[in-house]
Amino acid sequence: MLTLRREYLPDPQAFSGKLRLSVAAPAYNEAASIRAVVAHWCDYLGALSEIASYEIVVCNDGSRDDTGAILDALAREHGEVRPLHLRANQGAAAALATAIAATRYEWVLLIDSDGQFPIENLPAMIAAVRQLKTPAAIGIRLKKDRLAARLGTWSSGWVCNLLHRSAISDFNSAFKLVWGPLLRGLSLEAKGQNYSTEVTSRLLECGITLAQVAIDHRARQAGQSSMRLVRGALHRLLFVSYIAMRQVLLKAGVLRNPLTE
């Protein structure tokens, strides 16, 4: 059985008292809504009794609209906002990995910047990790996407659960609360929209139990997703195939997980 190395595990005190929280999010062409979304995060976190201090790290993934300028303006208005800028679009996963690497606090909330995941879901996630004394929680959505998108999410999640011998109800959910040293230690490789699947898979590779929390999930506040159905389905198939091969190589001892012993 895999065991996380001590430096990636939270000590018992991490599950009590107030949290120091980093929020990490990618953003691409979100000018229509990102000011309202991030400003609301600031207002909510600033008033939340469970939070001692917080920062919001948003990585602008080479947006072609005013997303970057809006984030810079928000940083001038709110000292907790720390925008990062990629000069060219590299994909949501690359932007999220950049944001994660820049976080500084003990707990990290992964969230999309399009308003689909209300920040009000956070207290339930905090309660779950405290109750189970586990370093990660995943939000379980009641998805309202198109049938084809729901089918793709369900089928890829089913395969990933089979590979990991797990029972995660929403394997691909992007809304996660993770112990910062553990999250920053993961070696993430995805480039596009498969980052949420990869983070779940890498956490399970570490032998931890993910707390599963039912969360509210809403339609985008504005704009439209950059995901394209056919291309997205092909990339998801290829990525799940990669996860399968990776699990074979890990079990055969061809690959190693540097976070475990």
N, C-alpha and C positions, 0 to 999 in steps of 0.2 A: 504494500500500500504506500502511495506517495505521501510524503509529509513535507509541508512547507518549511523552508529554513527559517530559523528564529527571527532573522532581521526583517522578514516580510510579514510577520505575524503581529497583530496588535496585542499590547499587554492588557491585562484585565481592566486597568484604569481607562482604556480607550472607550469602553462601553458605558461609562458613567460620566456625569457632569456634562458641561456644554461642549459642543464640537467646534473645532476650527475647520472651516469648510472651504474647499476650492470647487468652483463650478467650471466645468470644461465643456466647450461647445464649438462645433464648426459652423461656419456661415458662408453661404454663397448666394449672391444676388437676393438678399433679404431686405433691401432698403425700404420696402413698403411697410414692414412691420417690426423691424428689429429694435427701433428706438423704444416702442411701447413695450415690447417683450422684455428687454434687458432692464429698462427703468422699473418695470414691475418686479423683476427679480430682486433688484436693489431694495425697493420698498419693503418687500415681503421678508427677505432675509434680515434686514436691519431691525425688524420688529419681532422676529421669531425668537422665543425664549430659549430654545435648544441651541442656539448659535452664539458662540462667544465672539467670533470674528469670521469674516469671509472675504473671498476674492472671486471675481468673475473673469475667467480667461476665455476670450472668444477669438478664434483664429479665422480671419477673413481669407477665404480660399481663392484669392485672385478674382474677386467679384468685378463685374463689368459695370455695375451701377454704383450708387453712393453708399453701399454698405460700409466700406472702409472709413469714409469721412464721418458717417454717423457714429460709428464706434469710437473714433477719435474724439468726437464731441462729447459723447457719453463719458469717456475717461476724464475729460476736463471737468465734468459736472459731478462725477462720482469717483472718488479716489480708489474704490474697490474694483473698478472695471479696468482690465488690462488687455487691450486689443493687440493681436499679433497679425501680421500681414504677410501672406505669400504672394510673390510678384506674379506668379502664373497659377492658373487653376490646376491643382494636383489631385483633386478628389476628396470626398468627405472624410475618408479614413486617414489620409495624410494630414488633413487639417486638424482632425481630432487628436491624432498622435502628437502633433506639434503643440496643441493646447495642453495635453496631459503632461508632456515633458516640462512645460513651464509652470505647472502648479507647484505650490509650496506647502500646503497645509496637510493635516493628517488624514482627512477624509476628502474624497473627490466625488462630486455628483456629475455624471455624464448625462447630457441633455441636448436635444436639438434646439436650434435657435428660431424655429419657425412657429413656436407657440403651440405645437401639438401636445406637448407634455406640460401640464400646469405645474408650476413650482409648488403648489399647494399639496402635491403628492408626497413631498419630502418628509413630513413628520411621520407618516406611516412607514416609510423606508427606515428612518432612524429607529423607530420602535422595534422593527423586525430584526435589525442587526443586534440590537441590545438584548432582545429576548432570546435569540438563538446563539448569541456570542460568536457571530460569524463575521468574516471580513468583507462580505459582499451581499448586496440585495439587488434583485432585478424586478422591474415593474412589469406586471402582467396586464396587457391591454385587452379591452373588448374592441377588436378592430372593426372599423366600418369602411374599409377600402372596397374597391371593386372585387368581384368574385375571383378574377384571375390573380390579382395581387394576394388575396387571402389564401388561395390555393397554393401559390408559390411559397408563401411564408409558412404555411402548415407543413407542406411536403419537405422543405429543407429542414425545418425544425424537427420533424419526425426522424429524418435520416441522422441528423446530428445527435439527437437523443439516443438513437440506436447505437451510434458509434461510441458514445460516452457512457452508455448504460445509465442514463440520467432520465429525469422526468420533469423537464422544464416546460411549463405550459406555454411560454412565449419566448422561445430560444432567441429570436431575432430582435427582441426589444432593445432599444437604444437607451432607455432610462434606467440607470444603474447608480447605486451608491457603493463605493469601493474604498477599502483602506488604501491610502495614498502610496505608501512604500511598495505595496504589492502591485498596484496598478502601474506605477511608474517603472516597475521591474519587468513587466511583460514585454516581450519582443513582438510588437505588432507589425504585420507585413501587408495587410490589405491596403488597397489604394482607393477604391471607389466606395460603393454603398454597402459593402459587406462587413463594415467595421463592427457593427453590433453583434453579428454572428461570431466574428473572430474573438471579441472580448469575452463572450460567454464561453466559448470553447477553451480559450487559454486559462480562464479561471477554473474550469472543471479539470483541466490537465494538472492543476496544482493540488487536486484532491480536496478542495474545500466544498462546503455545502452552501449553495446560494439560497438565501431567504427569498421566497416568492411573495410579492405583494400586489394585490389587485389595485390598479390605478385608473384614474380618469384619463381618457385619451380623446383629443378633440381634432376637428378639422383644422387645416392651416389657417392662420389669421389673414394672410394675404399672399399674393404671388402663387407660384406653382412649383411643384417638385421638379428637380432636374433629372429624376429617374425616368428612363425609357423602358417600356414594358419588355420588348423582345430582347434588347441588349441586356437589360437587367436580369432577365430570366437566364440568359446564356451565362452571364458572369456568375450568377448564383450557383448554377449547375457546376461550373468549373471550380468555384471556390469550395463548394461542399465536397467535390471530388478530391481537392487538395487536402481538406481536413481529414478525409478518410485515409488517404495515403500517409498523412502525418501521424495519425494514430497507430497505423501499422508499423511505421518506422520507430516510433517511441516504444511500443510494446516489444519490438524486436531488439531494442538496444542500439539501433543504428543512429537514432537521435537521442539527445538528452535534454532534460528540462533543467536549466541552471538554477531555478528557484526552489527546487525540491531536493530532498536527500533520501 
